[in-house]
Amino acid sequence: MSHTAWLSKKLDSGKVLCQACAHACKLEEGEYGICGVRKVENGAIQLLVYGLAAAVNIDPVEKKPMFHFLPQSRVFSVGTVGCNFTCKFCQNYEISQYPKEHAHKVVGRELLPEQIVELAIENGCKSIAYTYNEPIVFFEYTYDTAKLAHEKGLKNIYVTSGYETKKAIDLLAPYIDGMNIDIKSFREEFYRDICGSRLKPVLEAVKYAHEKGIWIEITTLLIPGKNDSDEEIRNIAKFIADIDKAIPWHISAFHPTYKMLDVARTPNATLRRAYKIGQDVGLKYVYVGNVDDEDYESSYCPKCHQRVIDRRGHIGQYVVNALKEDGKCPHCGYTLEGVWS
């Protein structure tokens, strides 16, 4: 389906500026954005995947991963084809890179915002996640859905690589309650050579979304020999801590995929080393992911250090939350930071 991508601006040159992401594509008639799903037709950018879902699932919210956001709840997850990044390690490349690898063809099932919200409620979900591919590329679809979801009492989550413009974040902030943002590396070369993007806009988006009051959790996928040095891990941890030591940091294990099949999977020892660095820097909540390691994916009270959310098995499979409804520790009364109701 096609829908006018209104987060855009007509330029004096006759080109149209896309204002959704930091690539800031300036497009002529008939041109596609880097994402492959935003195209100028009849002088305006059209979102080619509006109402066209390529992936739909009901997940535990912990799989996003969001560990401090309505624990043990179900989230309705939806994504389209297309992406503004070209990560060589993408786990969802079949949909994210589909338009670029299939001559700009788009695929998916018709699923309008009203239907998404209805299905989320019918299936007992407390939130909707815009995920699997990069949600900012289908901004108008997410915006309409999130606004309607809020009216119906549901919360909304963006699972993103963090390339949103400030204008996009301003528009999303009233309706997006949580964001899991990837910080894939702390080096521009990594972003340029492996992801087809830049680091600086990501860091700016993290800071700005936090300023706007959106609950933030950060994910870093550690890839052996690419972004797993002590120095780089520490730089990411320091960046997060300088914004807010209460931002949860998820350190995930890489598994060979897509264009990085020749790179070994991440050893557990690397994850635990990063976990310790995060704690040493002062982060209150550090977690490992993509492995079954209950001691390192459970939540502990920063004050009394008691385990307050127990996680084991596959992510989201077994979660026991001992926190009170307002996030207070049952042992010492400390209120853990997060979205608990």
ZIMO-V258444 format. One record per backbone hydrogen bond with DSSP energy under -1.0 kcal/mol. CO is the residue of the C=O (numbers start at 1). NH is the residue of the N-H. If there is no record, write none. Layout:
((CO/NH) (CO/NH))
This chain:
((3/47) (4/6) (6/8) (7/19) (9/17) (11/14) (15/11) (16/27) (17/9) (20/165) (21/24) (25/18) (27/16) (28/31) (31/40) (33/36) (35/83) (37/48) (38/33) (39/46) (40/30) (41/44) (44/41) (45/5) (46/39) (47/3) (47/50) (49/52) (51/111) (53/109) (55/79) (57/77) (59/75) (60/63) (61/64) (61/66) (68/339) (70/73) (73/61) (74/126) (75/59) (76/129) (77/57) (78/131) (79/54) (79/55) (87/90) (88/259) (92/95) (92/96) (93/97) (95/82) (97/101) (99/104) (102/105) (109/53) (112/116) (113/117) (114/118) (115/119) (116/120) (117/121) (118/122) (119/123) (120/125) (121/124) (126/155) (127/76) (128/157) (129/78) (130/159) (131/133) (134/137) (135/138) (136/139) (138/142) (139/143) (140/144) (141/145) (142/146) (143/147) (144/148) (145/149) (146/150) (147/151) (148/152) (149/154) (150/153) (155/128) (156/177) (156/178) (157/130) (158/180) (160/182) (163/22) (165/169) (166/170) (167/171) (168/172) (169/173) (172/175) (172/176) (177/215) (178/158) (179/217) (180/160) (181/219) (187/191) (188/192) (189/193) (190/194) (191/197) (194/88) (195/86) (199/203) (200/204) (201/205) (202/206) (203/207) (204/208) (205/209) (206/210) (207/211) (208/212) (209/214) (210/213) (215/179) (217/181) (218/250) (219/183) (220/252) (222/254) (223/226) (223/227) (229/233) (230/234) (231/235) (232/236) (233/237) (234/238) (235/239) (236/240) (237/241) (238/242) (240/244) (244/247) (245/284) (248/218) (249/287) (250/220) (251/289) (252/222) (254/266) (257/260) (260/263) (267/271) (268/272) (269/273) (270/274) (271/275) (272/276) (273/277) (274/278) (275/279) (276/280) (277/281) (278/283) (285/249) (287/251) (289/253) (293/296) (296/288) (299/308) (299/309) (301/305) (306/301) (308/322) (309/299) (310/320) (312/318) (314/317) (318/312) (320/310) (324/327) (327/336) (328/324) (329/333) (334/329) (339/70))
